[in-house]
Amino acid sequence: MRKDTFLKNAKSCPAQYVLALNDTLNVFTGKWKLPIIGTLLFDKKRFTEIQKNIPKITPRMLSKELKDLEINGVVKRTVYDSIPVSVEYELTDSARLLGGVLDKMLEWGLQHRKKNIGE
């Protein structure tokens, strides 16, 4: 079945729609996952670079979230055989498609903030 057929079927059946949303949220739920993805949208980064871009995230939490994202096929981890060993993280091709989704979320967030907070 084609992608647009899957989407049409999900939109026509509330149960399938909710199931698809839950599948998506299971991958991205958490305080830190979207900020990590947002950081990696621009380029691959090393662990410390990601940590510097996300204030208040602990190394332990960053490590856990990166592992979760890797298991779910969102982040690719590359280990370079150098001294010292170097590790880089980048989004998978599938995860790069999230750029448009994040842009829409950013747009909504800015409008919402302006309307409700007045900033």
N, C-alpha and C positions, 0 to 999 in steps of 0.2 A: 504494500500500500504506500502511496506517495505521502509526503509530509503534509501537504495541504488537505489530504483526505483524513489523515489522523486528526488534524486540528479541527476540521469541520465536524467530525464525529464527536470529539471531546466537547466542542461548543454546543452541540445539539443534545447532549446528555449530561444533566447536572452531576450525576455520580462520576462520570468519566472526567468531567471538568475539575471537580474537587480532587479526584485522585491525582490528576496531572499537576495541580497546584501543590498538593501535599508532597509529591515526588520532588518537585522543584525546591520547596521549602526545606525538605529534609537535607538537601545538599547545601543550602545556603543559610540555614538558620544559625543564629549565633551573633554575638556582638561584634566579632572580629572578621568574619569571613568576607563580607562585602568590602570592608576597608582593605583587606589583603588583595582581593581581586582588583579593586580600583587602583591600588599601587602597582600591580603587575600589568595593568592594561597598557601602560606606557612603554615598558621595556622589561627585560629579564633583570632580576636583582639578586644579590646575595642576601643572606639572612639578616645581617646587621643593617643593610640598606632598607629592607622592608621594615625592620623594627624602628628605625629613625623616622620613617614616614608615618608611623601610626603611634601617636602619643599614648602613653599609659599601658601599652600591651607588654606583658612580661615575656621573657624568652621562653619560658615553659609553655605559656598559652600559645605563642606564635608557633612553636614547634608542633604542638598538638593540632592546631588548626591547619597548618601546612600539610601534615600527614593526612588529616581527614580530606582535605581538598585533593590531595594526590590520589588517595584511594577512590574518590568519586570521579576521577578523570578530569578534574578542573585545572590542576597544577601539575606541571612536569618538573621533576627534580633531576638535575644533571650534576654528576660528580666528576670533577677533573682530577686526573692523576698528576698532581703537582705537589711541591713541597713548599708550604703546607698544602694539604688537600683543600681544594676550592669547590664550593657547591653553589650552583645558581638555580633559581626558581623562575619559571615562566608559565604563562597560561597555555593551555592546550588550544588547538585550533577551534574546538568546540566552545571553549570558554571565551575565546575572543569575540564570539557572536554576542556576548553579553554587553558589549560596548554600547549598542543602541538601547538596550534595556536600562543600563545605568544612566545614560543620558536622559531618558524619559523620567527616571526616578529623581534625578537631580533637578530637572525642570519642575516636576511636581513639588518637590521639597522646597524649592525657592519660592514658588507661588504660594504654597501653604504657609510658609514662614511669614511672607509679606502680608498675607491676608489675616493671619491669626496673631502674629506677634508684632507686626508693623515694622519689621526690619527690611 
